[in-house]
């Protein structure tokens, strides 16, 4: 709960409560076929549509207003990693300015019983990094996350001042722009956002949800 509280403080509280949803690859492929890079919109038979910042906020609960998610990296990233996460990854877990999610998963699954505030903050940063790399802004491999986000999480209170909403949307648009290329076989970006937006906005494909009875609601 202490780790979750810090993740919520940083602005990612709603995302960690979203249940895992299987991605319909056929739906994603169809949407990519209708994407137009020159307008950043989907061209459908009855008109154009696109994902907005409001959609991201509604689906993922991320902040719209705030500072741009941008920075630069100086110095040894592994030294910074040790300072902010308390651990230093081996060279095989680092590729350029990116770190493999497997290293984060292996080292931050279990919180020590005697964890103090520093260790709790380290685990919160690690879990947010895993969220970013696997769900919110993954690359086409879905296996790595950029070090730049770790620097923005150095102060978890200040992390909530960034517009993560805009960053996730920009990442998805960039992924869709690349996905339409003839030689591109994989797609990155937040596919959870893409699918949930389609379900919410295109009513004819919205999954049927059985209504809960009053007894089930009370339970």
Residue, then its C-alpha position, 0 to 999 in steps of 0.5 A: x500500500x505504501x508503494x501504491x500511495x507513492x504511485x498515486x502521488x506521482x499521477x499513475x494511481x488509476x492506471x495501476x487499478x486497470x485490470x489486464x485486458x487482452x488486445x484484439x490484434x484484428x481490431x488494432x490492424x483494422x484501425x491502422x489500415x484507416x490511419x492517415x499520418x498527414x492528419x493524425x485521424x482515422x478515415x472511416x466511411x462516415x467521416x474522420x475521428x481521432x483520439x483526444x487528450x480528453x479520451x486519454x484522461x477518461x480511459x487512463x486517468x492521466x493528467x492533461x495539464x502540466x509540464x511537457x514530458x521531456x528532458x535530457x540525459x547527462x553522465x552515466x545512466x547506471x550511476x543515476x539508476x543506482x541513485x534512484x532505484x538502489x540497484x545497478x543493472x548489468x550491461x546485458x540489461x542496458x541497450x543504449x539509453x534504455x533498460x530491459x523490463x526483465x531487470x526491473x521485474x526481477x529486482x522489484x517484485x518483492x518489497x523488503x519487510x524492513x523497507x524504509x521511505x527511500x526503498x519504498x520510493x525506489x520500488x514506486x519508481x521501478x513500478x512506474x517505469x514498468x507501467x510506462x515500458x509495458x503499457x503506456x509508452x512501449x516501443x515495438x518490442x515491449x521489452x525496454x523503457x527509456x532512462x529519461x522517464x526515470x529522471x523525471x521520477x526522481x521527485x515523485x511529488x513533482x512527477x505529478x506536475x507533468x502532462x503524462x496524458x499528452x506524452x502517451x497520446x504523442x507516443x501512440x500517434x508516433x507508433x501509428x505513423x510508423x505502423x502504416x509503413x509497408x515494411x513495419x510488422x509490429x506496433x508500439x504505443x498504448x494499445x490499451x488506449x487505442x482499443x478502449x477508445x474504439x470500444x467507447x467511441x465506435x458503438x457498433x463494436x462495443x463489447x456487451x457488458x451484462x448489467x449487475x443485479x442489485x445483489x451483486x452491486x451490494x456484494 
